[in-house]
Amino acid sequence: MEVKLYVGNMAYETTEDQLRTMFTEAGNVVTVEVIKDRETGMAKGFAFITMGSQAEAAKAISLFNGKDVSGRPLKVNTAKPREERVGGSRSYHNSNRRY
């Protein structure tokens, strides 16, 4: 069963190819997604990596959590399920208001 990992505290210059090469040491890397800002396209300093199995994910965590990469200790753990987001930051609903 595939397992998604969260990789945080990355240098902003870290690429998907670099992560794929590094995490292949722990096993089969299914996907690598460096998260980028929608407006600027700049990396946000974290990524999600899907490993091929629970054993490979555990190995990746033990190998890379706290590992210094580009002067920054990586934070690697099992990704939490994505929370469903409702609407935007503004609320247009006001029961006392007539439109």
N, C-alpha and C positions, 0 to 999 in steps of 0.2 A: 504494500500500500504506500502510495506517495505521501510525503510529509513536507509541508511548507514551513520554511524557516524565515525568521526576521533577522536581518543583519543591520545593525545600527552603529552609529558613531564612526561612519566611514568618512574618509577624505572626500571632498566634493569632486575630485578629479577621478575617482575610482570608476572604472568602466565595467560593463557587463562581461566583456571578454576576460578581464583580469579576474573577476569573481568566479567565472566558470572554470578557468584554469586552476585557480586556487582550490575550489571546492571539489574538483574532480579527484583530488587526493583522498577525499573521504568516500568516494563512490560515484554512482550515476547521478549526474545533474540533469534534471528534466527541463527546468526553466530557470531563467535569471531575469529579474526585472528591477532595474535601478529606478527608483521613484523620482520623477522630475516635476518641477513647478510647471503648471499649465501655461502660465503667461510667459515666463522667461525661457523655459526649456532647460533650466539649470538643475543639476542634481540636488536633491534635498538632504543627502547624507545618509540615506538608508535604502535597503533593497529587500526583496523577497526572493528566496531561492527554494525551488522545489527539488527535493532529493527523492530518489527512486524507492527507498524503503525506510522503515523506522530505524533499522540498524545503521544505515548510512547517515541518516539525520543525526542520530546520537553520536556517531563518530565525528561528524562535522562540528557539532557543538563542542565536543571535548577537544578537538584540534584547534578550533578557531576562536572560541569565546575568550576574550582577553588578549588575543594575539595582536601584537603591534604591527600595524600596516600603515605605512606613510606617516608614522609618528602618532598614530591614534590607536588605542586599544579597541578592537571590535567588540560589539555586543551581539552575541548570536544565541538565539533561543527559538523554541517552537512558536510559530506565529499564532496569534489569537484569531478566532473567527472574526471576520469583518462585521462591524456593527452596522445595522441598517440606518442610513441617514434619512431624515425626513425633512424635506423642504430646504430652504436656504437659511441664512442667518436673520432674515427679516420675517416678521409675522404680520400678515395683512388681515388676519382675522380679529375682529373686535365686535362682539355681539351687541354692543351698545351703539354701534355706528350704522347709519343708513347710507347706502350707496346709490 
